[in-house]
Amino acid sequence: MRTNVEIRKAVWESGYVSPSVFGVRANNITFMTITGTNTFIVHTPGTPKALVVDPGPADVEHLRNVMAACADRGAEIAGILLTHHHIDHVEGADLLRYLVANGSDSIDPDDIPAELDGQRFMFDSDGIYPIVTFPEQGVPVYHVELGNLPLGPFAPFEGCPRMEIIALPGHSYDMVGILLTDEKLVLTSDLIFRYWPVIIPLNDGNLRDYLDSLSVLQRLVRAGKADQFVPAHGFPIDQPIKALEGNRAHHRKRIEEVRNAVDAGAGYNPEAVVQAIYGDIADPMHLLSSINNVAMQLGYIAEERGVEFNYSMSGLGRKFSSLSQ
């Protein structure tokens, strides 16, 4: 019998998802990353430059695989795009820039310098992420906080595929998707997965924004501009409307469960609502994510009802600070 890790890994491996998009799966499998982070190479066949979307972990072997995949396509890495600031997407950005500048063998995989290990992107004990910054020298990095990733048509270098940057907040306040216009494909980052629900972090996500972003994707599909979603974790989605409807149904069900628990006496207390719906949860990571999700849903319901609701994960963040993201 295969282990859970083996089953998860079998869901998605590196490969082409379109002529212009090649995915390289990182082996950073955790409760949060599911199958690991998908790093995508966006490149027009026959041209000399490629864009790397979300470098993933500060893992030398993974980044060497990304560089090798670019070399196999006859392209050099001319830019790095970060869809959002969560560490499983951005941790390897400093290291990748260094490897591009100095060669793929310039760093010992077992001795990564502290300034390149990506821990500067880690959130603090209150769940607050640092602002994303980079030195000007080296391969350019594109991210909304840097002011160089505007919404709409985006052409960071000559010969890149036609693409548009789309705001998809909800899972994080800064998240964007990338529409490959000629291939009707959207790199959806962490907005929607094929087999799993998305966690919306309380401190930098928003459930209402998230549902609105699902509507943005739905309008693209209905307008004939997109027929495939490519998430940053797991397998590509080739039935986008079905996936969107399933995702909405999941959230409607969860919101209704929370609403019923509130009205049955749990009130706007996330821990009490979790207990009412799920009972005792032994695994600390599952407990933390459940409290997070319920707090997000309570905020949504409170806004809907005109009730004041304020809840901070800071205490829980310190309690569970030893857990990996």
C-alpha positions, 0 to 999 in steps of 0.5 A: 500500500502506498503512503499518503506522501506517495499518493500525494506526490503521484497527483502531480509531477513536473511537466508541460501544461501548455506549450508555453508553461512548464511546471516543476514540482518542489518536494516541500510536502506539508499539511499546508502545501499538499503535494508541494509547490509548483514552480512554473516556467513561462516561455515562448518556444524558440525565444531566449528568455523565460519567466519563473513564477513562484520559485518555491522553497530554498531548496538547491536541488529544486532550483537546479531542476528549474534552471535545467528545465529552462536550459532544456528549452534554450532559455535563460531566466530573465525574471521571477514573478511572485504571485503572493508573499507566502513563504512556500512561494517566495522562500527560494527567490533569493537563492534562485537569483544567486544561482542564476548569477553565479551558476547552479553549482555555486552553492552547497545544498547542505550549506546554504548561507543564512542570507539566502535561506529565505527565512526573512520571508517567514511570518512572525509569531502574530502571523504577520508577514514582512514586506517583500523587498529585493536588491536592485542588482540581479534577475528582476523580481516582480511582485505587487508590493514592489510596484512593478507588477501592474494589473492588465497586460504584462510584458517583462521582456521581449518575446514573452507569451501574451499575458495579463495580470489579474487581481485574485485577493482572498487567500492573501491580500496581494495575490495575483493570477496570470492569464496566458491569453493565447492559450486560455490558461490561468495560473491561479496560484492558491485560489483554487485547487483540484482536490482540496479546499483552500485555507484562507489565513485570517491575518492576511486573507478575506473570505468575501474577497476570496469569493469575489475572486472566484467570480472573476475566474468564472467571468473569464471562463464564461467569456471564453477567455479561459478554459484551464486553471493551473494551481500552485499546488496539485494537478491542473484543472481542466473543468474550471466551471465544475471546480468553481461550483464545487468550491463555492458549494464547499464554502456555502456549506461551511458558512451555513454550519458555522451560522447554525453553531452561532445560533445554537449558542456557540456565539462568535467564539471561534474555539466554541464553534470549532468544538460544536462542529468538529468536536475534539481535534487532536492534531494541533495543525488541524486544530489551528487551521480549523480555528483559522477557517471558522474565525474567517467564516465568523467574520463573514457572517458578522459582516453580513448581519451587521455584528461587530466581530474582532478576533486575533490569531496572535495568541494561537500563533504563539501557541503553535509557533513550532509548527511548519507553515 
